[in-house]
């Protein structure tokens, strides 16, 4: 009986060893393995992906995903440089590039990156004017990405991109911006209208100069106008006669009187 019990116990221990000592890592996962509390340097290079064999009770494995994480930064109350209070939210894209640093250098790299993003968002955007915050999104995003990436580099975290998502303005500020935009549109319309009037006056002045140099051009234009009027099928047409047409008759009348 004792001879049968020993093999059963041995098989049972082997099964427990296999269940607790064999781990499988996916392609996008890496592992940091602690052996008796210290990082196992022998397993650092072979910590995934694929099959990992651990010693139960001695080795402890911590999985670290390498895929890009899209983390939403909660809306932050920010006072801009021109003393306007706004709420700004953002999205940060990052991934772990050094699993060992991400586990050893910071307690929770996800929480730490989130907190760093929030504080950086408040400090950086608070140095900008409201107009810059609304119109220079690309420059602000690049500045946020650079600063946060420098702060998270010791943790083995690479920040790929930061995007300012929403900028919530107070109602009175939205009304003021709407009035400003309307005034700007009216200004542009007046400028365009004035530019058109200026160009038209230049053309009229050029035409007047040409007619002054060639009086016959005025008569040709007069005949052209009569032709355009006749096309309208009006029953009665009243048009003035230039004095140049009557000049021969007036000369003849003056000679008879003399």
C-alpha positions in Angstrom: 0.0 0.0 0.0 2.8 2.3 0.9 4.5 1.6 -2.5 1.3 2.7 -4.3 1.0 5.9 -2.3 4.4 7.2 -3.1 3.9 7.2 -6.9 0.5 8.9 -6.5 2.0 11.6 -4.4 4.8 12.1 -6.9 2.4 12.4 -9.8 0.3 14.8 -7.8 3.4 17.0 -7.1 4.4 16.9 -10.7 0.9 18.1 -11.8 1.1 21.0 -9.3 4.5 21.9 -10.5 3.3 21.9 -14.1 0.3 24.0 -13.3 2.2 26.6 -11.3 5.6 26.5 -13.0 4.6 26.6 -16.7 3.4 30.0 -18.0 2.6 31.1 -21.6 3.1 34.6 -22.7 1.3 36.1 -25.7 3.2 37.9 -28.5 2.4 41.3 -27.1 3.4 40.4 -23.5 6.7 40.3 -21.6 7.4 39.2 -18.1 9.6 40.4 -15.2 10.6 37.3 -13.1 11.6 37.6 -9.5 13.7 34.7 -8.0 13.7 34.9 -4.2 12.7 38.6 -4.4 15.4 39.6 -6.9 15.1 40.0 -10.6 16.3 36.9 -12.3 19.0 38.1 -14.7 19.1 34.7 -16.3 15.5 35.0 -17.4 15.4 38.7 -18.3 16.3 38.0 -22.0 14.0 34.9 -22.2 11.0 36.4 -20.5 8.6 36.0 -23.5 6.8 35.5 -25.6 6.1 31.8 -25.5 6.7 29.2 -22.9 8.1 30.2 -19.5 9.1 27.6 -16.9 9.2 28.8 -13.3 10.1 27.2 -10.0 7.0 27.2 -7.8 7.5 28.9 -4.5 10.8 30.5 -5.7 10.0 32.4 -8.9 7.3 35.0 -9.2 6.3 36.4 -12.6 4.7 39.9 -13.4 3.3 40.3 -16.9 3.7 43.6 -18.7 1.7 44.3 -22.0 3.6 46.1 -24.7 0.6 47.3 -26.7 -0.1 51.0 -27.1 -2.5 52.2 -24.4 -5.1 55.0 -25.1 -5.7 56.7 -21.8 -8.3 59.4 -21.4 -7.1 62.3 -19.2 -10.1 63.6 -17.1 -11.2 67.2 -17.6 -9.0 69.6 -15.7 -10.0 73.0 -14.4 -7.4 75.4 -16.0 -7.0 79.2 -15.7 -5.3 80.5 -18.9 -2.8 83.3 -18.9 -5.5 85.8 -19.7 -7.5 84.7 -16.6 -10.2 82.6 -18.4 -11.4 79.5 -16.6 -11.9 76.5 -18.9 -12.2 72.7 -18.6 -9.8 70.8 -20.8 -9.7 67.0 -21.4 -7.1 65.1 -23.4 -6.1 61.6 -24.6 -2.6 60.2 -24.2 -1.2 57.3 -26.2 1.8 55.5 -24.7 3.3 52.0 -24.4 5.9 50.2 -22.3 9.3 49.9 -24.0 11.3 48.6 -21.0 9.2 46.1 -18.9 11.9 45.9 -16.1 11.9 49.6 -15.5 8.1 49.8 -15.6 7.9 47.3 -12.7 11.0 48.3 -10.7 11.0 52.1 -11.0 7.4 52.9 -10.3 4.7 51.2 -8.2 1.9 51.4 -10.9 3.0 52.8 -14.2 -0.5 53.2 -15.5 -1.6 55.3 -12.5 1.6 57.3 -12.5 1.4 58.1 -16.2 -2.2 59.3 -15.7 -1.3 61.5 -12.8 1.7 62.9 -14.6 -0.5 63.7 -17.6 -3.1 65.6 -15.5 -0.5 67.8 -13.7 1.3 68.5 -17.0 -1.9 69.4 -18.7 -2.7 71.9 -16.0 0.7 73.5 -15.8 1.3 73.7 -19.6 -2.1 74.9 -20.7 -2.2 77.5 -17.9 0.8 79.2 -19.6 -1.2 79.8 -22.8 -3.7 82.4 -23.9 -7.2 81.3 -24.7 -6.8 82.1 -28.4 -3.7 80.0 -28.5 -5.5 77.2 -26.8 -8.2 77.2 -29.4 -6.1 77.9 -32.5 -2.7 76.3 -31.9 -3.7 72.8 -30.9 -0.9 71.1 -32.9 1.9 73.0 -31.2 0.3 72.5 -27.7 -0.1 68.7 -28.4 3.6 68.5 -29.3 4.7 70.4 -26.2 2.6 68.1 -24.0 3.9 65.0 -25.6 7.5 66.1 -25.2 7.2 67.1 -21.6 5.3 64.0 -20.5 7.6 61.7 -22.4 10.6 63.2 -20.6 8.9 62.5 -17.2 8.0 58.9 -18.0 11.2 57.9 -19.7 12.8 56.7 -16.4 9.8 54.3 -16.0 10.4 52.7 -19.4 7.2 54.3 -20.8 7.2 55.9 -24.2 4.6 58.6 -24.9 3.8 58.5 -28.6 1.1 61.2 -28.8 -1.0 63.6 -26.7 -4.2 65.1 -28.1 -6.3 67.8 -26.5 -9.8 66.5 -26.8 -12.3 69.1 -25.5 -12.1 72.7 -24.4 -15.3 73.6 -22.5 -15.8 77.4 -22.2 -18.2 79.3 -19.9 -21.4 80.5 -21.5 -20.5 84.1 -21.3 -17.2 83.4 -23.0 -18.9 81.5 -25.8 -21.2 84.4 -26.4 -18.3 86.8 -26.5 -16.4 84.6 -29.0 -19.6 84.4 -31.1 -19.9 88.2 -31.2 -16.2 88.5 -32.0 -16.6 86.0 -34.9 -19.6 87.9 -36.2 -17.8 91.2 -36.1 -14.9 89.6 -37.9 -17.2 88.3 -40.7 -18.8 91.8 -41.1 -15.3 93.4 -41.2 -14.2 91.0 -44.0 -17.5 91.6 -45.9 -16.9 95.3 -45.8 -13.3 95.0 -46.8 -14.3 92.8 -49.8 -17.0 95.2 -50.8 -14.7 98.2 -50.6 -12.1 96.3 -52.6 -14.7 95.6 -55.3 -15.7 99.3 -55.4 -12.1 100.3 -55.6 -11.4 98.0 -58.5 -14.6 99.1 -60.3 -13.7 102.7 -59.9 -10.2 102.0 -61.4 -11.8 100.4 -64.4 -14.2 103.3 -64.8 -11.4 105.7 -64.6 -9.5 103.8 -67.3 -12.5 103.7 -69.5 -13.1 107.4 -69.0 -9.5 108.1 -70.0 -9.8 106.1 -73.2 -13.1 107.8 -74.1 -11.5 111.2 -73.5 -8.7 110.4 -75.9 -11.1 109.1 -78.6 -14.5 111.0 -78.6 -15.8 108.6 -81.3 -15.7 105.8 -78.7 -18.5 107.6 -76.8 -20.7 107.6 -79.9 -20.0 103.9 -80.5 -21.0 103.2 -76.9 -24.1 105.3 -77.4 -25.1 103.2 -80.4 -24.5 100.0 -78.6 -26.7 101.1 -75.8 -29.5 101.9 -78.3 -29.2 98.4 -79.7 -29.4 96.8 -76.3 -32.6 98.9 -75.5 -34.2 97.9 -78.8 -33.9 94.2 -77.9 -36.2 94.7 -74.9 -39.2 95.2 -77.3 -40.3 98.4 -75.7 -43.1 100.3 -77.4 -41.7 103.7 -76.6 -38.0 104.6 -76.4 -36.8 108.0 -75.3 -33.1 108.7 -75.7 -31.1 111.9 -75.6 -29.3 113.3 -78.7 -25.7 114.4 -78.2 -25.1 118.1 -79.2 -22.4 116.9 -81.6 -25.1 115.5 -83.9 -26.8 118.9 -84.1 -23.7 120.9 -84.6 -23.9 121.0 -88.4 -27.4 122.3 -88.3 -26.6 124.9 -85.8 -23.8 126.2 -87.9 -26.1 126.5 -90.9 -28.7 128.4 -88.9 -26.0 130.9 -87.7 -24.9 131.6 -91.2 -28.4 132.4 -92.4 -29.0 134.8 -89.6 -25.8 136.6 -90.3 
